[in-house]
Amino acid sequence: MGSVASVLGLTEEAASGVAPAIDDVDHLRARHYDLLATLLGRAPDGDLLDALQRLDGGEGVLGRHLADLSRAAAATSAHAVEREFFSLFVGVGRGELLPYASYYLTGFLNERPLARVREDFAALGIERDATMSEPEDHLAILLEVMAGLAAGRFDAEPGMQGRFFARHVAPWASRLFADLEQAKAASFYRTVGALGRAFIEIETEAFAMEG
């Protein structure tokens, strides 16, 4: 599997309202979504590992997990994490984990959850890259969309963030991240799983309060 990060495009209509002013909280949320999308979409190269080592974890639950991620980045290499990523998500035949909504929600690939994702992509004016072979219900792609919604990159109607999260991310993303924490092939990616699980739990609570 190649990179699935940053595979989406905007139609001309959807791009018309891109990048309005957002507050610091939403900017930080978008950065978390972008980070997790990137790490699930491809193995980090040397430059990204160097950047992760410089992360300032800060305080709180997410801060502690970011600090763990930074230390894990310092303790691995691009070659080692590429092999780890292959074992986890690609494999010979298949990887240890299948990070697709259809699989986690139905036990099969390319099922109704994928069709629902495509429906909402059409409503948002999102077009996938024609060169991308991965189905759109890959978690990296869904998190990339959530980053775009949080950052105001899409001309979305009010409340779309919460609806998209509730429909496509909340029902299964925490389970995938928890499985990643426990995966046999995971080392560096255990910290990615812990960060992702904590972040999704926080987002779930925040959206519930808004509702």
C-alpha positions as CSV (number, residue, x, y, z in Angstrom):
1,M,0.0,0.0,0.0
2,G,1.3,3.4,-0.9
3,S,0.7,6.6,1.1
4,V,-3.0,7.4,1.7
5,A,-2.3,10.7,3.3
6,S,-3.3,13.8,1.4
7,V,-5.1,12.0,-1.4
8,L,-8.2,14.2,-1.5
9,G,-9.0,17.2,-3.7
10,L,-11.7,19.8,-3.6
11,T,-14.0,20.6,-6.4
12,E,-14.0,24.3,-7.4
13,E,-17.3,24.9,-5.6
14,A,-16.0,23.3,-2.4
15,A,-12.8,25.3,-2.5
16,S,-14.6,28.6,-2.6
17,G,-14.8,28.9,1.2
18,V,-11.5,27.4,2.1
19,A,-9.4,28.6,5.1
20,P,-11.5,31.0,7.1
21,A,-10.2,32.3,10.4
22,I,-10.4,29.6,13.1
23,D,-9.7,29.7,16.8
24,D,-6.6,28.2,18.4
25,V,-8.5,25.2,19.7
26,D,-9.7,24.2,16.2
27,H,-6.3,24.9,14.8
28,L,-4.7,22.5,17.3
29,R,-7.4,19.9,16.7
30,A,-6.7,20.1,12.9
31,R,-3.0,19.5,13.6
32,H,-3.7,16.4,15.7
33,Y,-6.0,15.0,12.9
34,D,-3.4,15.8,10.3
35,L,-0.6,14.2,12.3
36,L,-2.6,11.0,12.9
37,A,-3.7,10.9,9.2
38,T,-0.1,11.2,8.1
39,L,1.2,8.4,10.4
40,L,-1.6,6.0,9.4
41,G,-1.2,6.8,5.7
42,R,2.5,6.2,5.3
43,A,5.6,5.2,7.3
44,P,7.4,8.3,8.5
45,D,10.6,9.1,6.7
46,G,13.7,10.5,8.3
47,D,12.6,14.1,8.0
48,L,9.3,13.3,9.7
49,L,10.9,11.3,12.5
50,D,13.3,14.2,13.1
51,A,10.3,16.6,13.3
52,L,8.5,14.2,15.7
53,Q,11.6,14.2,18.0
54,R,11.2,18.0,18.4
55,L,7.6,17.8,19.5
56,D,6.8,19.7,22.6
57,G,4.4,17.4,24.5
58,G,3.1,20.0,26.9
59,E,0.7,19.2,29.7
60,G,-2.4,17.0,29.9
61,V,-3.2,13.6,28.5
62,L,-2.4,14.5,24.9
63,G,0.8,16.2,25.9
64,R,2.0,13.0,27.6
65,H,1.2,10.9,24.6
66,L,3.0,13.4,22.3
67,A,6.0,13.2,24.5
68,D,5.9,9.4,24.3
69,L,5.7,9.7,20.5
70,S,8.7,12.0,20.4
71,R,10.7,9.5,22.4
72,A,9.6,6.6,20.2
73,A,10.7,8.6,17.1
74,A,14.1,9.1,18.6
75,A,14.5,5.4,19.4
76,T,13.7,4.1,15.9
77,S,14.9,4.7,12.3
78,A,13.2,5.3,9.0
79,H,14.1,1.8,7.9
80,A,12.8,0.1,11.1
81,V,9.6,2.0,11.1
82,E,9.0,1.3,7.4
83,R,9.3,-2.4,8.1
84,E,6.9,-2.0,11.0
85,F,4.4,-0.1,8.9
86,F,4.6,-2.8,6.3
87,S,3.9,-5.6,8.8
88,L,1.0,-3.7,10.4
89,F,-0.8,-2.3,7.4
90,V,0.4,-4.0,4.2
91,G,1.9,-7.5,4.8
92,V,2.2,-10.4,2.4
93,G,-1.4,-10.8,1.4
94,R,-2.6,-8.4,4.2
95,G,-1.3,-6.6,7.2
96,E,-1.9,-7.4,10.8
97,L,-4.5,-4.6,10.9
98,L,-7.1,-3.4,8.3
99,P,-7.8,0.3,9.0
100,Y,-11.1,0.5,7.1
101,A,-14.5,1.5,8.5
102,S,-16.2,-1.3,6.5
103,Y,-14.0,-4.0,8.0
104,Y,-14.4,-2.8,11.6
105,L,-18.1,-2.2,11.3
106,T,-19.1,-5.2,9.2
107,G,-16.2,-7.6,9.1
108,F,-15.9,-7.2,5.3
109,L,-14.2,-4.7,3.0
110,N,-16.1,-2.3,0.6
111,E,-19.4,-2.6,2.4
112,R,-22.1,0.0,3.3
113,P,-19.8,2.1,5.5
114,L,-17.8,2.9,2.4
115,A,-20.9,3.9,0.5
116,R,-21.9,6.3,3.4
117,V,-18.4,7.8,3.3
118,R,-18.7,8.4,-0.4
119,E,-22.2,10.0,0.0
120,D,-20.8,12.6,2.5
121,F,-17.7,13.2,0.3
122,A,-20.0,14.1,-2.5
123,A,-21.9,16.5,-0.2
124,L,-18.7,18.1,0.8
125,G,-17.4,18.4,-2.8
126,I,-14.5,16.1,-2.1
127,E,-12.8,14.3,-4.9
128,R,-10.3,11.5,-4.3
129,D,-7.1,11.4,-6.2
130,A,-7.6,9.2,-9.3
131,T,-4.2,7.6,-8.7
132,M,-5.2,6.4,-5.2
133,S,-6.2,2.8,-5.0
134,E,-7.2,2.7,-1.3
135,P,-11.0,3.0,-0.6
136,E,-12.1,6.2,1.0
137,D,-13.1,4.6,4.4
138,H,-9.4,4.2,5.3
139,L,-9.0,5.9,8.7
140,A,-6.2,8.1,7.4
141,I,-8.5,9.5,4.8
142,L,-11.3,10.0,7.3
143,L,-9.0,11.8,9.7
144,E,-7.7,14.0,6.9
145,V,-11.3,15.1,6.2
146,M,-11.8,15.8,9.9
147,A,-8.7,18.0,9.8
148,G,-10.1,19.8,6.9
149,L,-13.4,20.4,8.6
150,A,-11.7,21.6,11.8
151,A,-9.4,23.9,9.8
152,G,-12.2,25.3,7.6
153,R,-10.7,23.9,4.4
154,F,-14.2,22.8,3.2
155,D,-17.2,24.9,2.6
156,A,-19.3,22.8,4.9
157,E,-22.6,23.6,6.5
158,P,-22.7,24.2,10.3
159,G,-22.6,21.0,12.3
160,M,-21.0,18.9,9.6
161,Q,-17.9,18.3,11.8
162,G,-20.0,16.6,14.4
163,R,-22.1,14.6,12.0
164,F,-19.1,13.4,10.0
165,F,-17.3,12.4,13.2
166,A,-20.4,10.6,14.6
167,R,-21.1,8.8,11.3
168,H,-17.6,7.8,10.2
169,V,-15.1,8.0,13.0
170,A,-16.6,7.6,16.4
171,P,-18.1,4.1,15.8
172,W,-14.7,2.4,15.3
173,A,-11.6,4.6,15.3
174,S,-10.9,4.0,19.0
175,R,-11.0,0.3,18.5
176,L,-8.5,0.5,15.7
177,F,-6.2,2.6,17.8
178,A,-6.5,0.3,20.7
179,D,-5.7,-2.7,18.4
180,L,-2.7,-0.8,17.2
181,E,-1.5,-0.3,20.8
182,Q,-1.6,-4.1,21.2
183,A,-0.5,-5.2,17.8
184,K,2.3,-7.8,17.7
185,A,4.3,-5.9,15.0
186,A,3.9,-2.5,16.7
187,S,6.8,-0.7,18.5
188,F,6.9,2.9,17.4
189,Y,3.2,2.6,16.4
190,R,2.1,1.6,19.9
191,T,2.6,5.3,20.8
192,V,0.6,6.3,17.7
193,G,-2.2,4.0,18.8
194,A,-2.1,5.5,22.3
195,L,-2.2,9.1,21.1
196,G,-5.0,8.3,18.6
197,R,-7.1,6.5,21.1
198,A,-6.8,9.4,23.6
199,F,-7.5,12.0,21.0
200,I,-10.6,10.2,19.7
201,E,-11.9,9.8,23.2
202,I,-11.5,13.6,23.9
203,E,-13.2,14.4,20.6
204,T,-16.1,12.1,21.3
205,E,-16.7,13.8,24.7
206,A,-16.4,17.2,23.2
207,F,-18.9,16.5,20.4
208,A,-21.3,14.9,23.0
209,M,-21.2,18.1,25.0
210,E,-21.9,20.2,22.0
211,G,-24.9,18.0,21.1
